[in-house]
């Protein structure tokens, strides 16, 4: 998938695993921008952009944004939970910071 590296100002072709490696082991963050609003299963939270960072190589944090505003909610994940939660394939734009 195409990933825009906003630090190096280039577009890269990367796999999901390569993106996660940069986040987990190289202190990078990734933003997933969606074409449509996303919502959790309870309808409590709605977002159109999410930001992924890593705490220590094993724990990941997802922050949520809606229409340019940061929401106060966030979610924590371990590397095994990412299979169901980290979905760059569904994003219209993937930004690497």
SETOR-755926 format. One record per residue (C-alpha): x, y, z; residue in one letter. Coordinates in Angstrom, 2 decimals. Layout:
{site {X Y Z} a} ...
END
This chain:
{site {0.00 0.00 0.00} x} {site {1.09 3.59 -0.55} x} {site {2.39 5.33 2.56} x} {site {3.25 9.03 2.61} x} {site {6.28 9.70 4.81} x} {site {5.76 13.31 5.92} x} {site {9.20 13.48 7.58} x} {site {11.24 12.37 4.56} x} {site {8.70 13.84 2.11} x} {site {8.34 10.74 -0.03} x} {site {5.78 8.12 -0.93} x} {site {6.68 4.51 -0.17} x} {site {5.17 1.15 -1.00} x} {site {4.95 -0.71 2.31} x} {site {3.26 -3.74 3.81} x} {site {1.31 -3.73 7.04} x} {site {4.20 -5.51 8.79} x} {site {6.73 -2.92 7.60} x} {site {4.57 -0.10 8.94} x} {site {4.23 -1.82 12.32} x} {site {7.99 -2.37 12.46} x} {site {8.62 1.36 12.00} x} {site {6.09 2.21 14.71} x} {site {7.29 -0.43 17.19} x} {site {11.05 -0.32 16.67} x} {site {11.91 3.02 15.08} x} {site {9.86 5.52 17.11} x} {site {7.56 6.53 14.24} x} {site {3.84 7.17 14.30} x} {site {1.25 6.38 11.67} x} {site {-2.00 8.17 10.93} x} {site {-4.84 6.41 9.16} x} {site {-7.26 8.75 7.40} x} {site {-10.61 7.22 6.45} x} {site {-12.99 8.25 3.66} x} {site {-16.01 7.67 5.91} x} {site {-16.56 8.02 9.64} x} {site {-15.77 4.93 11.69} x} {site {-17.68 3.92 14.81} x} {site {-17.24 1.42 17.61} x} {site {-19.69 -1.46 18.08} x} {site {-21.65 0.43 20.77} x} {site {-21.97 3.66 18.78} x} {site {-20.24 5.55 21.60} x} {site {-17.24 6.75 19.61} x} {site {-17.08 8.09 16.05} x} {site {-13.86 9.10 14.26} x} {site {-12.47 9.70 10.78} x} {site {-8.76 9.57 11.58} x} {site {-6.66 7.55 14.00} x} {site {-3.08 7.94 15.16} x} {site {-0.97 4.94 16.21} x} {site {2.13 5.17 18.42} x} {site {4.13 2.65 20.41} x} {site {5.08 2.87 24.07} x} {site {7.87 0.30 24.40} x} {site {7.95 -1.92 21.33} x} {site {5.14 -4.10 22.66} x} {site {2.31 -1.76 23.71} x} {site {0.50 0.42 21.19} x} {site {-1.82 3.40 21.65} x} {site {-4.53 4.46 19.19} x} {site {-5.79 8.06 19.44} x} {site {-8.91 9.24 17.68} x} {site {-9.76 12.37 15.67} x} {site {-13.01 13.66 14.20} x} {site {-13.19 16.44 11.63} x} {site {-9.77 17.78 12.60} x} {site {-10.30 17.67 16.38} x} {site {-8.50 15.31 18.73} x} {site {-10.91 13.30 20.86} x} {site {-10.14 12.57 24.50} x} {site {-10.63 8.82 24.02} x} {site {-7.80 6.42 23.24} x} {site {-7.26 2.66 23.21} x} {site {-4.32 0.51 24.28} x} {site {-3.23 -2.68 22.51} x} {site {-0.54 -5.30 22.72} x} {site {1.13 -6.68 19.60} x} {site {-1.31 -9.60 19.46} x} {site {-4.41 -7.36 19.53} x} {site {-3.24 -5.46 16.46} x} {site {-4.46 -8.11 14.02} x} {site {-8.06 -7.01 14.63} x} {site {-7.55 -3.30 15.33} x} {site {-4.78 -1.96 13.07} x} {site {-6.27 -1.84 9.57} x} {site {-4.29 0.41 7.21} x} {site {-5.81 -1.42 4.23} x} {site {-9.15 0.26 4.96} x} {site {-7.74 3.80 5.10} x} {site {-7.90 6.16 2.14} x} {site {-4.56 7.67 3.21} x} {site {-1.70 6.37 5.37} x} {site {0.69 8.99 6.78} x} {site {3.97 8.13 8.46} x} {site {5.27 10.74 10.91} x} 
END
